């Protein structure tokens, strides 16, 4: 029984990671083909900002998930609910400085991008990225909570659905709505929010 449970979590985690990696690659190919190399490079220049955001939300999410797993194991319903809500609120609160920085997205982009040709594109993408911080942080951080409650497949399904919607949204926002690089960022945000 324990071995079966272990493999259920293991394969869900592996497939979730593979799905995310594949989506990033496909998304990058789509962006570079639809909007050009400069758009792709502008997104790449903001990867440190995305990694900082991801690190903070995983630290909070995994910290909460450890406490939540103990509470679930002890069948402490009240504590389980308190930990879940505290973690989710902490994720939103920690995203607020990023949202506040969205009014200065060009300045934030300049911290990571030093190319005059790429900076306007990076600023456009950074604005949506910063405004969307609560959605990303809740999606990424709460995945650990869902796993610790015994539902690793839900995280896998959520990531796969969000990735498929994101890829379809790239075409929709760029080709139909002509929304440019900001459109690809909104596609990612809306697909993530839909699954959440």
Helices and strands as residue ranges (DSSP letters): H 2-35, H 37-45, H 47-73, H 77-101, G 102-104, H 105-112, H 116-131, H 133-148, H 152-171, I 172-176, H 180-195
